[in-house]
Amino acid sequence: MTHYEHIVIGGGAMGSAAAWQLARRGREVLLLERFDQVHLHGASHGASRNFNIAYEEPDYLRLVAEAGGLWRELEAETDTHVLDMVGLVNHGAGEIEGHDQLLHQYGFAATTLTPDEAAERWPGIRFDTRVTYTPDGGRLNPDLAIPALQRAAARHDAELRHQTAVRGIEVLADGTVAVHTDDETLTADSAVVTLGAWSRKLLEGIVELPPLVVTQEQPAHFALASGGDGLDAETAALWPGFNHLRAAGDARTDWWYSDVYGMLTPGEGIKAGWHGTGPVVDPDHRSYEPEPVQLAALQRYVREYLPGADADSLVPVSCTYTTTPDEDFVIDRRGPIVVGAGFSGHGFKFVPAVGRLLAELATEADARAVSRFSLARFGL
Ligand SMILES: Cc1cc2nc3c(=O)[nH]c(=O)nc-3n(C[C@H](O)[C@H](O)[C@H](O)COP(=O)(O)OP(=O)(O)OC[C@H]3O[C@@H](n4cnc5c(N)ncnc54)[C@H](O)[C@@H]3O)c2cc1C
């Protein structure tokens, strides 16, 4: 049986980052991914994700600040550009007062604008509340970032195997891990398990997890009302990433399914989506088709709040969320098994920093989970 120091199971965003972070520490790493390097079956495909730094929780504010630096390191290491600083606006009745002050405390630039000031700058978005704007927000491109992470890992001698499904793992009496694929059994000092929507399927009976709800999410790309593909700098300047936050009990937004997020995806249009409201699915038996009632409500949202987008010209996207009860991540270790799961629809921005946390848990005996991300918070 071939033995490795570390086997990373699941080559999506988090697994690719863990492989990079382990390999750049000089560790022996094997990454196993059941599909191709870039595929449409998980949570990490497409050309856009919000690098939204406008969090309220110190754990996330620190982690996103670290991630920003690590994305730049990855870009330098691989000569790839994955993060565009297009800025970000938070607005709506649910946006907190003085959010800009909080962001300043963590070293981010931010200002508060009136709805009119914001409408003048970004006429494609309708604002009816004060707006928190930060130029330190951006847009990430997963379809470039995943290959870059894996390329960087391979540069540090990580071994990558795609089209290789793991069928089972077990902890052996000597404290190492056996990893079973269709063709062979491998062993390792540690297994880093980053399986997204499939986490429960492989960890059942090995690591006790909190309830993880897998949903099929359905944002869509809407054509620019002005026509064009949004690849030009002029259009790009008009579209920061956006979060429209509703307030509980606000009758004006009671038809909304959730808060709305979005951004310009160059070449594809304006992406807009509900957050964590898709049908609960088995990741191996999905329709990849949008649920029509939610989609119609999203079109209504675009008609009312995104005048710069054409609500009737759209291309739906299908993707999975794996959501924990508190929407915080699970980044923890049990024996030789390190788990990264439950990224609850907001993990991409943090990817390289999550990779660092997973690598530390796999390589440092005294490393401990951040309590917000620990299994212990669920009494597990
Ligand atoms: C529509 C949508 C919009 C989003 N928008 C944002 C955003 O704007 N900002 C943000 O920060 N985050 C966003 N996210 C969240 C972010 O994309 C996810 O948190 C992140 O991609 C999760 O990565 P992952 O590695 O956990 O999951 P995945 O990428 O799904 O990785 C799991 C991998 O495991 C592999 N696998 C499964 N079973 C096996 C097996 N048996 N053997 C081997 N491999 C296996 C799968 O093929 C897959 O590649 C969004 C997510 C979605 C779906």
The ligand as an SDF file (V2000), in Angstrom:
LIG
                    3D

 53 58  0  0  0  0  0  0  0  0999 V2000
  -24.4300   29.8940   -6.3840 C   0  0  0  0  0  0  0  0  0  0  0  0
  -23.3210   30.1250   -5.4060 C   0  0  0  0  0  0  0  0  0  0  0  0
  -22.8620   31.4030   -5.1860 C   0  0  0  0  0  0  0  0  0  0  0  0
  -21.8440   31.6290   -4.2710 C   0  0  0  0  0  0  0  0  0  0  0  0
  -21.3990   32.9100   -4.1000 N   0  0  0  0  0  0  0  0  0  0  0  0
  -20.3780   33.1240   -3.2400 C   0  0  0  0  0  0  0  0  0  0  0  0
  -19.8280   34.4530   -3.1350 C   0  0  0  0  0  0  0  0  0  0  0  0
  -20.2540   35.3880   -3.8210 O   0  0  0  0  0  0  0  0  0  0  0  0
  -18.7960   34.6330   -2.2620 N   0  0  0  0  0  0  0  0  0  0  0  0
  -18.2770   33.5970   -1.5160 C   0  0  0  0  0  0  0  0  0  0  0  0
  -17.3610   33.8410   -0.7350 O   0  0  0  0  0  0  0  0  0  0  0  0
  -18.7740   32.3320   -1.6040 N   0  0  0  0  0  0  0  0  0  0  0  0
  -19.7990   32.0870   -2.4420 C   0  0  0  0  0  0  0  0  0  0  0  0
  -20.2830   30.8240   -2.5950 N   0  0  0  0  0  0  0  0  0  0  0  0
  -19.7790   29.7430   -1.7250 C   0  0  0  0  0  0  0  0  0  0  0  0
  -18.5310   29.0640   -2.2450 C   0  0  0  0  0  0  0  0  0  0  0  0
  -18.5700   28.9170   -3.6380 O   0  0  0  0  0  0  0  0  0  0  0  0
  -18.3760   27.7370   -1.5000 C   0  0  0  0  0  0  0  0  0  0  0  0
  -18.3660   27.9710   -0.1080 O   0  0  0  0  0  0  0  0  0  0  0  0
  -17.1060   26.9730   -1.8820 C   0  0  0  0  0  0  0  0  0  0  0  0
  -17.0030   26.8900   -3.2540 O   0  0  0  0  0  0  0  0  0  0  0  0
  -17.1550   25.5920   -1.2270 C   0  0  0  0  0  0  0  0  0  0  0  0
  -16.0490   24.8530   -1.6570 O   0  0  0  0  0  0  0  0  0  0  0  0
  -15.8660   23.3300   -1.2200 P   0  0  0  0  0  0  0  0  0  0  0  0
  -14.4690   22.9830   -1.5960 O   0  0  0  0  0  0  0  0  0  0  0  0
  -16.3130   23.1370    0.1820 O   0  0  0  0  0  0  0  0  0  0  0  0
  -16.9390   22.5220   -2.0720 O   0  0  0  0  0  0  0  0  0  0  0  0
  -16.7890   21.8560   -3.6390 P   0  0  0  0  0  0  0  0  0  0  0  0
  -16.1560   22.8350   -4.4550 O   0  0  0  0  0  0  0  0  0  0  0  0
  -18.1280   21.3590   -3.9620 O   0  0  0  0  0  0  0  0  0  0  0  0
  -15.7430   20.7020   -3.3370 O   0  0  0  0  0  0  0  0  0  0  0  0
  -16.0490   19.3810   -2.9760 C   0  0  0  0  0  0  0  0  0  0  0  0
  -15.2830   18.4860   -3.9620 C   0  0  0  0  0  0  0  0  0  0  0  0
  -15.3110   17.1400   -3.4970 O   0  0  0  0  0  0  0  0  0  0  0  0
  -15.3760   16.3040   -4.6330 C   0  0  0  0  0  0  0  0  0  0  0  0
  -15.8370   14.9860   -4.2150 N   0  0  0  0  0  0  0  0  0  0  0  0
  -17.0790   14.6390   -3.7800 C   0  0  0  0  0  0  0  0  0  0  0  0
  -17.1290   13.3180   -3.4810 N   0  0  0  0  0  0  0  0  0  0  0  0
  -15.8740   12.8230   -3.7060 C   0  0  0  0  0  0  0  0  0  0  0  0
  -15.2780   11.5270   -3.5660 C   0  0  0  0  0  0  0  0  0  0  0  0
  -15.9880   10.4930   -3.1260 N   0  0  0  0  0  0  0  0  0  0  0  0
  -13.9840   11.3810   -3.8980 N   0  0  0  0  0  0  0  0  0  0  0  0
  -13.2430   12.4290   -4.3460 C   0  0  0  0  0  0  0  0  0  0  0  0
  -13.7510   13.6820   -4.5040 N   0  0  0  0  0  0  0  0  0  0  0  0
  -15.0400   13.8760   -4.1840 C   0  0  0  0  0  0  0  0  0  0  0  0
  -16.3740   17.0350   -5.5510 C   0  0  0  0  0  0  0  0  0  0  0  0
  -16.3010   16.5890   -6.8590 O   0  0  0  0  0  0  0  0  0  0  0  0
  -15.9360   18.4830   -5.3590 C   0  0  0  0  0  0  0  0  0  0  0  0
  -14.9900   18.8880   -6.3180 O   0  0  0  0  0  0  0  0  0  0  0  0
  -21.2920   30.5550   -3.5110 C   0  0  0  0  0  0  0  0  0  0  0  0
  -21.7390   29.2510   -3.7520 C   0  0  0  0  0  0  0  0  0  0  0  0
  -22.7340   29.0280   -4.6830 C   0  0  0  0  0  0  0  0  0  0  0  0
  -23.2040   27.6220   -4.8930 C   0  0  0  0  0  0  0  0  0  0  0  0
  1  2  1  0
  2  3  1  0
  2 52  2  0
  3  4  2  0
  4  5  1  0
  4 50  1  0
  5  6  2  0
  6  7  1  0
  6 13  1  0
  7  8  2  0
  7  9  1  0
  9 10  1  0
 10 11  2  0
 10 12  1  0
 12 13  2  0
 13 14  1  0
 14 15  1  0
 14 50  1  0
 15 16  1  0
 16 17  1  0
 16 18  1  0
 18 19  1  0
 18 20  1  0
 20 21  1  0
 20 22  1  0
 22 23  1  0
 23 24  1  0
 24 25  2  0
 24 26  1  0
 24 27  1  0
 27 28  1  0
 28 29  2  0
 28 30  1  0
 28 31  1  0
 31 32  1  0
 32 33  1  0
 33 34  1  0
 33 48  1  0
 34 35  1  0
 35 36  1  0
 35 46  1  0
 36 37  1  0
 36 45  1  0
 37 38  2  0
 38 39  1  0
 39 40  1  0
 39 45  2  0
 40 41  1  0
 40 42  2  0
 42 43  1  0
 43 44  2  0
 44 45  1  0
 46 47  1  0
 46 48  1  0
 48 49  1  0
 50 51  2  0
 51 52  1  0
 52 53  1  0
M  END
$$$$
